[in-house]
Amino acid sequence: MAKIIAVCRSKEKGRKKEAIRKGIMKEAYGLVGDAHANCRTHRQVSLLAIESINKMRDMGFDLGPGDFAENLTTTKLNLVSLPVGTQLSIGEKIILAVTQIGKECHTDCAVYRQIGQCVMPREGIFAKVIHGGSVRAGDEIRIVKGRE
């Protein structure tokens, strides 16, 4: 079963995010209290798999959830295989729509400054919030609709 490992946010862009016990996803906005939440962008929420983070750990780096500035750390879901437009259900109410796979790397991110490389540009995904609600570690993630 695919699920959320951590919910993370930060008040400033370009910083590692800190895990929080519970977050609120707001429709057409993102994770409340996070610097990247914005109703004017298609990148309201970022997701990265713990399996991607573990690739960096296997190289000897001490990294964990939130260190790549992702909002949601997931497990058992191949994020980069999801086409843009895929809808994900999280917990009981949240619906996210995948809007972007990967991103252009910038050298201003905290991980890049620390170790000189980052998996987020290749393996992270971005989504917009279609239906909001509360999210916490342990919530199940389901694919509810593929791209049409």
N, C-alpha and C positions, 0 to 999 in steps of 0.2 A: 504494500500500500504506500503510495506517495504521500508525503506529509511535510509540514513546516518544521524545521529544526530550530529556527530562531527568527524573531521579528526584531529589526534593528532600525535605528534612526539617529540622525545628528542634526544639530541646529545650523551647522555650517557646511557648505559644499567643499569638496576636496579633502574631507576628513574621514577617518574610519568612523563607522557607526557603532553605537553601543546597543547591546541587546536589551530589550524591555520585556516586561512580563506579558503585557497585553497592548495591542495597538488598535487604532480605529482607522479603517479605510473609508474615505469619504468619496462618494460618487463624483466622477469627473474632476477629481482633485489629487488624490493619492493618500499617503500615510500622514495623518494629522501629526504635526509637530516636526516633520522632517523637512530639511532644507530643499530637497528636490521635488516636493509636492507642489503641483502647479496646474491649475485648470487650463492653462494655455499651451500645454505641451503633450505630446503623445508618450512621453517617458515619465509618467506619474509614479510608477513603482518599478523597482529593479529586483530581479530574482537571480540567484546563483546557487548551483547545487553544491552540497557538501562534498560530493565526489570530485568536483573541480577544485575546491579548496584543498582536499586531500592530495591532489597532484602536487601542489606547491609544498605541502607538509612533507611529502615523500622526498622532496629535493632538499630537505633540511631546514625549511623556513617555519618559524613559529607563528602560524596564522590561524585564524578561526572565523566564525560567523561575524559579519559586520566589517571585517578588515578590508574587504574589497568594495566597501560603501554600498553593499546590496541591502535592500530593505527586508527581503525574505530569503532566508537560506532554506533550501529544500533538500529532500532526499528521495531516491527511487523514482525520479522523473527526468527523462532525457530532455532537458529544456531546449537545447539547440536544435533538436529534431522537430520542434513544434513550428508549424508554419505561421507566419503573420496572419492574424485573424482568429487563431484558435482561442476558444474561451475556456477558462479554468474556473472551477468552483472551489472555494476554500471555506472550510468550516460549514456553517449552516446557511450563510447569506451572501458571502462575497462572490462576485463574478468579476474576473479580470479578462481583458482581451489583449492578447499578445500583439504588440505594435512594432517591435524591432528586435532583431537577433544580433547580438554583439554591438560594438560601438567603436568609434575611432579612439585609439589610445591617446591619452594626453599625459605628459610627464609631470603634471601638477598633482596627480593623485597620491595619497599617502603611501600606498603599497609600492608604486613605481619609485617614489623618492627613497623608500627604505631599501628595496632589493633589486630595482632595475628591471623588473618584469611583472606582468599581471595577467591573470586568466580572464578577468572580466570582459575585456574587449572581444575575446573569441568565444567565450562560453556563457556570458551573462545574457539575460533577455530583459526586455522592458515591456510594460503593459500599462493600459489605462484602466481605471476603475469604472466598471459598468454598473455594479450594484455594491454599495458599501456595507460595512458591518465590522464586528470585532474580530481580531485575529490574534492567535497565540501559538506558541510552540506546541506541537502535537496535533494541530488541526490537519485534517485530511485534505488532499488536493485531488480533484478529479477533472479530467478533460470532459467538458459537457457539450462542446460544439467545435467541430473542425472548420477550417476555412471553406467558405462557399465560393 
